[in-house]
Each structure stands twice: as structure tokens, then as C-alpha cells.
Amino acid sequence: MRLIDMHCDTIWKLMDLDQSGDLVENDCSISIPGMKTAGTIAQFFACFTYIEDYKEKDGYEGAWSHCMEMIAFLEKQAQMFHGDIAMARSYKDLKKNEAEGKISAFLTVEEGGVLNGQMDRLEELYERGIRLITPMWNYENCLGYPNSKGASVMAKGLKPFGIEAVERMAELGIITDVSHASDGTFADILAHTKKADGTRGMVVASHSNCRTLCDHPRNLTDDMIHSLAEAGGIAGLNFYGSFLNENGMSRVHDMAEHILHMIKVGGSEFPAIGTDFDGFDGVEILEISKVEEMEKLWEALKKKGVTERQLDKIWHENVERVLSKM
């Protein structure tokens, strides 16, 4: 098995929650030993800033500064453990690192509000190695509107600055992530993530599930799955129980059912993995609690008739296709 996980919050857990540990020894779901056991070839590490923590600390300006600290933290970790993991900014880097027996670490930003209306920050993020941005978390920001249980909010989309930003992201080669977006923002991202020559920038849902199976606004409707798949996008299966079922338990059976539904609606080229590890807690039952336990899902899917060829696509090939087009 060769695994690519499109979303974890391990940097946030190490720096902000635990304030201790590193990528080798920690109390997280993601670690270098665990990734080796899982056959991980690439892990996307989110620089997540919880804006509520910055109300007394310069708001989004404080969040921007911490985002820079998170980037530096992961770079230092890669230097410390250079024999096992290396930073990656491209598909070429991924293949080079894999050939050298190293895990690729891709940097992402979860909460595009850190741009704070300043377009030049996109250029800076790109130069620092950010290759995927989730425009918003669960709060309205300068880019647009997030998922919500309120129908009026869900109908709202990108703001003018948000439209300009996703167009620029496409030009730079930064993947736009629709996870956490409102339905209106999702539609606007697909409509506006285009380059000057008319070709489409890459769009994914890095850590989202199926709304048909679990009616949560963070999940994708069947129409969304179809539209995203038609645009060449993919979705990473999220392990958080509240996005898997109504009882909030994170069971392998439900994970498998969401993958099967993604295949049914979007095809075998659509599903991927986006665990959301270290980004949630309080789940009563978490049948896969660490990356080294990923084989449980592989075996469950095989028992449900998913072929090894399809599993290879889910585990890494679908993400590699996206990376190759950045």
C-alpha cells in the first residue's frame, strides 16, 4: 500500500494544543513511524488557525503571523528528520522523495482569512511552499461564506476578493479546497477557478464526505460530487464521526460506505483519503485512531468488492493525478 492523505491538523496539535512532541514522538494520530507502517508517500499538513484564538491578538493579522510560524515549524521538522521526510512543492518533488525512500510533506493553509484582503499574500504563501488553500473554515471571512446549518448562509458564495483570489490561485498552481465551503461558495469556486487561458485550476474537497449518507452541511451532495468529478477534482474521506453518520461514531463500516457512494456517483477516479487526523476529538468510537491502522479500511473495502486497482487510485493515484496538473 502507498498512501497519500490530503488533510491532517498535526502541526496545530503539536504547536497549539499539546505544545510538545515532534513528528517522531508525539501523542498525535500522525507520526513518522506510523506513516512508515502505513506506507505513506505523502502527507498534506494543514497550517490551521482558529480565528477565535486571535480576537485579542490582532485578529487575522495574528493568525497570519502564526501561519508563518507553522510553515517554519514543519520545515524544521523536515530538517531534523531529513532521512525520513522531505518538503515537497510539486509532483516532481513527490516522485524524487519517493525514489529516495522519503515521505513527502506538502504544506496547506486551512482558513484563507489569513489573507485578510491582501492579494500579495497569495504570492508569499506560494513562495513559502503552500500548495493547497481551504478558503474558509467555519466562519465568514474576506473570501466568502462557510458551511452552515442556516439556509441563508449556505446560499451565499464568494465575495469579490474571493473570486479574485481563487482565480489567482489557479494561475499560481495552488489547489483550491472546497471543504468547509457553503453550497454557494462551492458553486462559485467551480465557476471561477480558471486560468487566463481558460483552462481550469485544480479543485478538491480535501476532507469531506457524502451528504446523502450523512446529512451534515460539511458534506458533499450528489450534485456536488458529480460536478467536482466532472471538473477533474477529488474528495478525501474524512474520519470524523459527525461527518460519517448521525451517531457521531467513526466506524470503518461507515467509512467504506462513503467511499462506495463516492465511486457510485463520481467514479473510481474521485475518492481519496483526507483523514482530518489531529483535527477533531471527543469521538466516542474511533476505529482507526492512528495512521498505522489504515489497513483496516483497505481490508474492509476489499471485502465490499472494491478491487485492488480501485484501492490504489483511492490510496494515492487520484491525488497524484491532481498534483501532476498543478
N, C-alpha and C positions, 0 to 999 in steps of 0.2 A: 504493500500500500504506500502511495505517495500522497500526502495531504497538503492542501492549501486552505487555510482558514482566513476568511476575509474580515473578521472583526473580533478583537478582544480588547478589554479595558485594563490589561495588566499593568501598563505604565501608571495609570491612575491609581490602581490599588497599591502598587509599591510606593509611589510618591505621596499620595494624598490620604489614603486610608490606613495602611499598615505603617507607612513611614519607616520601613525596614525591609531587608531582604534584597535579593538581586535575581537575575534570570536563572541562576543555578540553584540557589537555596532560597525558598520562599514558602509562603502559605497560600499561594495562588493556584489557579487551575492550569496555568500555563507556566512551564519551565523548560529549560533546555533539555534536561534528562527526559522529561515527559514527551517533548516534541520528538526526540530521537526515537523513543519507543513507538510513537505513533507514525513514524515515517514522514514527519513534516518536512516539506521542501520550502515552504514559505508561510510566514505568519504576518498578517496585517495588524500593526499595533496602533491603536487609536490614541491621539492626544485629545482627551476628553476634558472639557472644563465645564463644571456645573455652575451656571451663572449665579445661582442663589448664594454661592460661597463668596461672590465678589461684589455684592451690594455695598459693602462697607470698604471695598478695596478697589476703587476706581472702575467698577463695572466691567464692561467688555475690554477696557484697556488693561485692567489687571489680568483678565483671562488671557488676553493676547500674550502678555509677558510670561505667564505660566506655560502657555503653549510652547513658547520658545525654550523654556526650561525642560519641558518634556522631550522635545526633539533632542536636546543636548544630552539628556539622561540616557535615551536609547542609544545614541551614538557612543557614549562612554561605555555602556554595557557591551556593545559590539566590539569595542576595542579591548575590553577586559577579557572577553571570551572569544577572541578572534579565531581560535581554532575550530569553533563550533557554529558560529553565527556571523553573518556579514550584512551590512546595509545593502539595500537594492533599490534602484530607481527605475529599472526598465526590465523588459523581458530578457534582454541580453544579459543583464546582471544576474537574473534568476538562473539562467542556464549555466553561466560561469560559476556561480556559487555552488550549484548542484554538482557540477563536474568536480569541484574541489571538496565535496563532502560537507558543505556548509549549508545551514538553514538561512534563507533569505528573510531579512526583516524589512517590510515595507511600512512606511510612515503614512498615517492618515490623520485628518482632523475631524473630530465629531463635535460639531457646533460651530457652523460658519459665521455665527455672530461675532466671532473674534475679528473678523474683517472690519467691523464697526464702520461700514460705509466707505472704506478706503481701498480702492481697487488695486493700488500698488502693492498691497499686502499679498495678493494672489501671486504676484511675481516672486515676492520674498519667500512665500511658502514653497513654491516650486523649486527655487534655488536651494532651499534647505532640505529638499527631498520628499516633500509631501506629494503623493500621487493619487490620493482619493480624498474628497471632502464630502462630508454629510452636511448639507447646507444649514439644517437646523436640528436641534434636539427636541425638547418638548415645550419650547417657548417661542413665541413670535420674536423675530429679530429683524435686522436690516435687510435680509434676503427675502423673507416671506413667512409663511404660516405653517405650523406643525400639525401632526395628527392630533385629533381631539374627539371627545365624545359629543361635542357640540356640533350640530349640523352646519351652523352658520360659519364656524371656523373651518370646518372640513372643506367648505366650498371655496374658501379663499386660497389664492395661489401666490406666485412670486410677485414681489414688489419690483418697481423699475430697476433698482440696483441689483436685485436678484437675477433678473433677466440678463442684464449686462454681465454679471459675474459668471453665470453658467455658460454664456457664450465665450467668455474669455477662458474659462476652464477648458472648454473644448479645444480652443486654439493652442493652449499650453500643453495639453495632454494630461490633464488631471481628470480622473474619473469622477463623475457626479453620482452621488449616492442618494437614492430616494427613500431610504429607510428613515423613519420619523417624519416624513413629509405628510401634509394634508393631501386629500384627494385632488384638490385644485392645484397644489404645488406640484404633485406628481405629473399631472397633465401638462402644466406649464414647462416643467423641466424637459419632458419628451419633445415638446414643441420648439423649445429654444436652444437646446443643447446641440448647436450646429456650428460648423466652422465657416469661414468666409467663402470657401469654395463650394459650400452646400453640403458637404459630407457631414455625417453625424458624429458628434463626440460620443464617448463611451458612457453609458448609464447603467448602473446596477442598483439592486437593493441588497446591500452587503449583509444585513442581518434582519430578515423579515420572513414571515410565514404566510399561510393561506387563510384569508378571511372566511372562506366557505366552511372551513373546518373549525375555526375558532374566531368568533365574531368580535374581534378587537380592532380598533382603528389603526393600530400599528401594522396590521397585516395587509396583504395584497388581495384585492378582489380578483375574480377570474378574468374580468376585462383588463385589469392592470397586468396580470401575469401574461395574458395574450399580447397586449401592447408592448410590454417590455421585451418579451421574447422576439416579437416581430422586429424590434429595434436592435436586436443583437445583444440584448442585455441578459443578465442572470440574477438569481436571488440566492443568498446564503441562508441556509436553515438556521434559525435562532433556537437555542436550547432553553430559553426562559419559559417556565411553565405557563405563565399567563398568556403567552402567545401560541401555546400548543393546544390548550384545552380550557374548558370553563372551570375545572377544579384546581388549576394552577400547579399541577404536578408535572414534573419533567420526566416523562417516561419514554423509553426507546420506542415503544409501540406507536406512540403519537408522532414522534419524530419521523418514523418510517412512513406513516400515513400522509404527512405533509409532503414528503419527498415524492411519494407516489402521485399525489394530486398535482404537484408541480410538473411531473412528467406528463401526466394526462392532459393538462391544459397548455403547457408551454413547450413540451417536447423534452427529449433526453439532453439537449444542449442547454437547458435552462437552469436546473438545480445546481447548487454548490453548497459549501459549508461556510457559515458565519456564526460561530458558536455563541458570541456575546459573553464568553467566559470572563470572569472577574468584573463583570458589569452589572451583576444582579446578586441578590442574596434573599434570604427568607423563604426559599423554596423548600417545602416540607419533604418532598421526594425529588431527588436529583440523581437519576440512574447513571448518568455519565457526568461525573463531577470534575474530572481532570482529562486533559488531552490524551494521556496514555491509555484511556479507556475507550477510544474511538472505535476500536474493533467491534465493540458491542453493536454499534449501529450498522457497520458493514455487514455483519453476520445476519442481523435482523432483516436487512433489505434483501440479502441473498435468499433468505427463507421465503420472502414475499414475491420472489420471481424476478428481481432486478438482476440483470446479467452483470458479469464482471466488466464487460465493456462499458456498460452504462455507469457502473460504480467508479470506474476510472475517470469518466467525464465529471461525475459529481465531486469526486475527491480532489481533482486537480486540473483536468484538461479544460473544463469550461472557463475557469479563471485564467488559465494560460492563454486561451483564445482572446480574452478581453485585454490582457496585458500586452499581447503581441500587436494590438491595434492602437495603443495609446499614442 
